[in-house]
Amino acid sequence: MTTMERKRDYSLVGESTRRAIETGLASAEWYHTDVPRKTMKALMQRSDGPAIRDTILWILLILGSAAGAIAFWGTWWCVPFFLVYGVLYGSSSDSRWHECGHGTAFRTRWMNDVVYEIASFMLMRNPVTWRWSHARHHTDTIIVGRDAEIAVMRPPDLIRAALAFTGLLDFRYSLPTLVRNAFGTLSPDEKSFIPEPEQPKAVTAARWHMAVYAATIAVALCTWSFLPLMLIGLPRLYGTWHMVLTGLLQHIGLADNVVDHRLNTRTVYMNPVSRFIYWNMNYHVEHHMFPMVPYHALPQLHELIKHDLPAPNPSMWHAYREVWPVLLKQLKYEDYFLKRELPPTARPYRGEFHEITVPDAAE
């Protein structure tokens, strides 16, 4: 829980925004590890094959677990099927939304667009709003006043972070946002990163989402069964935990207001199941440095540039053990963060604090 007043203004139209623009943090030139142009061109090559394979498997697992949940509905045997279905719906959709939003998962554009729209619905995310929000996230990663996707602010609200694992925050914030958008209202923050010609599309997309939810509720009422809601909508409540478990580690506890992804982004080694759910986004420093490299090529990119990056956390458990003391200290010292050590083969951090004094950085 928060124990002090924030010095950082996390709105996208406030004092931190003005400061980020004036100091050159907004739309800055970021550090990149040197990679031969020919090698990078090969890594950026898009292909339908891996994504078609993984998407077919994803859909079959969703349909199979849903079929089992329906078949055993009303008995305890439905629980394991719902546990699988919930993670596939409420967590793995995040990585599919992410990669297809970048347009890198498939080579064929309409395939990216179809999966992106489906995954956006599963996540209770307006597909228009979040496409532009995520573009800003990559342009201004963890720049206070510019990045709309900072998951844990400083000082950290630990209660809110814990609630994120339950999916309750989606129903508290994401669903009302869709309702507001459906009635034609965009917030000042949303208007700050969505181009004006795209804003009507955000309203239309929200209305389609709400129409599907309304139809699902109608079916539930007509059949007098909770089952339709367990299959559409509520998986964000019981299946989001894996998305939060992996996603929080991307940037939590690291530096903000810097222009080197090695300072503000974390790579974590994960087991094969989590990597399938997460679509290799555990290689997150690599992804932020080179966002146009498809997910299936990220392990290869990691091997190529790891000499220039901080050592990855060997597991999620290790990463959380590392970051927990940092979060506790941030409750009292908002400017405290974990500074990852670079190997001897790495180039020094670039623009380490960008003229911002952080007297108590964690070594």
N, C-alpha and C positions, 0 to 999 in steps of 0.2 A: 504493500500500500504506500501511497505517497506521503512523505513526511515533511515536505518543504515546498515552497512556492517555486514554480518553474521560472527559470530565466529565459528559456527558449519559447518562442511563439511559433507553434506548429501549424497555425493557419496558413493558407497559401496566398493570403492577401494582406498580411500584417507586417510588423516591424522586421521580423526575420527575413521575409521575402525581400523587402527593400534592401536590407543589409547584404543579402546574398547576391543581389544584382549589382550593387555598388562595389562590392569587393571582388567581383569576377568569378564567384563560385557558381553562379547560374550559367548553365550551358558552357562549362569550362572544358578545356582540353585535358583528357584523362591520360594517365600513364598506361602504356601497353608494353608488355614483354615483346622483345624483338623476335619475330618469326619470319623466315624467308617467304617472300611473296608467293612463290610457286607452291610451297607447302600449305600456306594459309588458303590459297585458292582451292587446293584439293580438299582440305578440311571443310570448307564452306559449301562444297558440292552437295546439292539437295537431291534426295532420292525418295520416291514413293514407297519403295520396298520395305524398309524397316518399319516405317510408321503404319503401313497397311497391315503388316504382320502383327504388330503390337496392338493396333486398334481392333482388329478382328478378335484377338485373344481377349482384349478388354471387354468388348461387347458380349462375347460368349460367356465370360465369367459373370458379367452383370446379369445376363438373361438366365444363366444357370442358377445363380444364387437367388434371383427373384423367383424363379420357378419353384425352387425348394422351399422358400419362405411361404409362398402361396399354398403349396401342397400341404405343408405342415402347420398352416395358420390355425391358431387355437390350441396348439400344443407347445410344450417346451422345445420340441425338436426344431421349431422354426427359428430359435434364437441364433444358433451358429450360422444359419443362412443369412439372417439379417445382419449379423456382425460383418460378414464378408461383403454383402451387398452395400451396407452403409459406408464402408471404407472405399469401395470402388466408386460409389456415387458421390460421397461427401468429401473424399480426400484425393483420389487419383484423378478426378476431374480437374483439380487445380493445375496439375502439371500439363494436362492435355490443353486446357484453356491457355496456359502460358506459352507453350511451344507453338501451338497453332496461331496464337495471337501474333507471335513473331514472324509467322509465315515460313518457318524453317522445318517443321515436322514432316510435311509432305512437299514434294516438288510441285504438285498440281494445286493451284490456288483454291479451287472450289472445295477440295478435300479439307484443306486447312480451315476454310470458312465454315463448313458444315460442322466439323468437330468443335470448332471454337464456339459456335452458337449453342450447341447442345451442352457443352461443358459450362458455359456461362450461365445457362439456366440452372444446371445442377448446383452451382455455387451461389445462387441468388445474387448474381452480379449483372448489372446492366452491361451488355457487350460493347456498347458504344463508349460509355463512360470509362470502363476499365481498359479499353484499348488505348485511349489517350492518356489515362492515368499511368499505365505501365510504360508508355513511351517517355513520360516525364520522369518516372522512376529510373530509367536507364540514363537519361540525359543528366539528371541531378540526383544521383544515388545518395540517399541519406544526407542530403543538404536540407537543413532545417528551414522551413518556409517555402520550399520548392517541391520536395518529394511528398506525394500524397499517400505513399504506401509504407510509411515508417510504422512497423508493427508495435514496437515497445519504445515509448518516448522516455525522456529523462526529466525528473526522476521517475523510475519505473512504477507503474501501477500494477503491483504483483497480483492483486485480486482479479483485475481485468484480464491479465495474462492467463491466469488459471482458468477463468471462465471461458476463455477462447477454446479450450480443449473440449468443452461441452457443446459448442455450437450455439449456445444461448445468445451470444453477441450478434450472430447473423440474424436472429429473429428480433433482436433489440434494435439493430442499426440497418442491416442490409435490406430486410423486408420493408420497413417503413420508408427507406430511401427509394425503393422501387415503386411504392405506392405514391410517394411525392412526385417522382418523375412521371408516373402514369397520368397524374393530374396536370402535367405540363410545367412543373416547377423544377428548376435546376438551382443548386446552391451557388453562392459566389465562388466557392472553391472549385466546384465543377466547371463553372463558366471560365475559370482562369486557365484551364488546360484543354477544354474541349473547344475546337474551332467553331465559330458561330454557325457555319453551314451544316455542321454535324449535330448541332444541338437538337433540332427536331427529330433526328433519327433516334436519339437517346430516349425521347418521349415515346416514340412508336414502339421501340424495343421493350420498354417497361410495360406498355399496355399488352403486348403479346404475352409477356411473362405472367402478368396478373390474370389474363384470360385463362391460361392453362391452370393456374392455381384455383381460380374460381370453378373451372370445370371439374377439377379433382375433388374439391369440397362438395360440389353438387352430386358427384357419383357416390361419395362417402355417405352423404345424407340419404340418397335414394336407396342405397343398399344397406343402410344402417350399419356400416362397418368402418372400422378404423383402418382397414387394410390399404385402401387407396392412398391415404396420407402417409402410411409407413413406407410406401413405394415412391411417392412424389412429394417432396418438400421436407418431411421430417428426417430423411437421411442426413440432412445438414445438421441435425441436432445430435444424432447418435453416431455419425460416421466421420465427423470432421477431425477427430483427435489426431490421426496420423498426419494430416496436412499441417496441423499446428505443430506437432512434434518435430517434424522436419523443417517446416518453414521458418519457425522462430530462430533457428540456428543460422539462418542466412546472414543476419547482420547484428543480432542482439549482443550488447555489451561491447561492441567495437566502436571505433572513432566515427564521429559525424563531422560534417563540414570540411572534408578533405577531398583531394582529387586523385587518389590512388586506391584502387579497389582492394589492394592487398591490406590496406588499413581498415576498411569498413565492411569487408565481406569475408565469409568463412567457407572453406571446403572441408567436408566431413566424409570419411569413408563409411559406407553403409552396406548392409547385407543385400543380397540379390533381390529379395522380395520388396524391400523398401525402395530399392533403385528402380524396380519396375513400376511401383506405384508412383514414384517421384520423377520418373523419366530422366534419371541422371542429373537432376538439378542439384544433387549434393556436391557436384563440381561447380560451386557457385562463383568462386573467384574467376574461374576460367570462362564461365558464361557471361559474366559482366564485362570482362575485358574484351571478349569476342562474341557478342550476342548473336551474330549471324551464323555461328557454327551449330549445326543440328545436334539435337540431344544425343543421338547415337554416336557422334564423333567426339563427344566431350571426354571420355576416358583417354582417347588417343591424344587429344589436345593437352590433357593433364600431364601425361607422360612427357610431352614435348617441352612444357614450360615450367614444370615443378621445381626446377633448379632456381627459378627466380621468384618463387612464392613461399610464404610461410608454410611450415610443415602442416599437413592436414591433420585434423583430429582423427584418431584411429577408430572412433566410434561415436555414436550419439551420446552414450552414457558419459564418455570422456569429455565431450563438448559441454554438456550441461554441468558436470562437476567443475569445469573450468570457469564457466560464466556465472554460476550462482554467487560466488563471493563478490564478483564485480557488481551484480545487480544490488546486492545488499549494501555495498559501499556507495552506490549511486543514490541510494535513498537519502544519504546525508551530503554527499559531494556530487552534485549534478555533472561536473566536468570530468569525473573519473571514467576511465575506459581501459579496455584490455588492448595493449599494443603487442601484436604478434611479432615474434622474432623472425628475421629473415635468415636464410642460410648464407654461408660465406660466398656462395656462387651468385647471389642475387645482387642486382643493382640497388642502391639505397632508395628508401621511400622518397617519393616525389612530393614536394610542397607539403611536408609532413603535417603541419598544423595550419597552413594558409593564413599566417599572421594572427592566428587565434591562440592565446596562451592557455595551455592546459597544464597546470603545475603539478598534478598528481596522477599522471598517466601510469597505468599498471604495466609493469615490465614482465 
